[in-house]
């Protein structure tokens, strides 16, 4: 766990660490679609937290937090733009 924190800290310092929260409809294939979109940008997903519970969720929605490794600021922007172009609203988390 400590080693992962050290790695994430280094990636964040180099602006190569991106964490986003996205609201999705809770239906089969949504997570796979998001994964394919991120993979198409060559970002590396390192973690996914999937939660169907939260005060900001409507019935039938889920919240996912995706942690990924990118190549830097421009690459992170490309990932976010790709998600937005497909109708998702990623919220960047620090």
N, C-alpha and C positions, 0 to 999 in steps of 0.2 A: 504494500500500500504506500509506503514512504517513497519507494522508487518511482511509482507512478506519479506521485505528486511532484517529485523533482523533475521528471520528464515533462509533465504538463506545464510546470512553471517555466521551464526553458523554452518550450514551444510558444507559450503565451508571450514571453519576453521577446521572442523572435517574430511575433505576430503570425504564428503558424498554427494556432490553436483556436478553434471556433466551436462555440456551443450555442445551439439554437433551440427554442421551444416552438413547437408547431401544433396547432389544433387541427384534428382530423375527424372525419366522420368515422365512426366505429363500424367498419365493414371490411370484409376480407379483401386483401390486396392493397390496401392503402399504404401500409408500411413498406411493402415490396415496391410500390410505385416511387415512394420517397427515396428508397435505397437506390433504385435504378437511376433516378435523377442525379443524386449525389455522385454515384459511380461514374456517370457520364461526364462529370467535371474533373475526374481523377482525384477527388478528395478521398481521404481514408477515414471511414467511420471507425471510431474506437470505443464507442459506447452508445447505448440506447436505453432510455428510461421511458416506459410506457405506463401511463396512469389514466384509468377511467374515472377517477375521483378528483373533484376540485370545485371550488365555488364559482370559478370562471367558465365552467363547462356546461353546455346545454345537454339535454337528454340525447343520447346517441352519439355524443362526441367523446374523444379521448385527447389527452395531452401527451405529446412525446417530446422528450429532450434528447437531442442528438449531439454527441461530442465527436468532433472530427479533427483530423490533422490536415492542414492545407499547406500550400507552397508560399504563403504570405498574404499580405493585404489585398492585392489585386485578385488573387485566386479566391480568397474568402468572398470578395464582392461578386465574383463570377458565380460562385455556389449560390449565394443569396439571390442574385438576379435570375438564375435558372429556376429556382424554387418559385420565385414570384411570378415568373412568366407562365408557370403552370397553374397559377391560381392559389398557391399557398402563401401564408403570411408568416414567415419565420421571424421570431423575435430573438435578437442576439442577447445572450446572457453573458455576464462577466464572471 
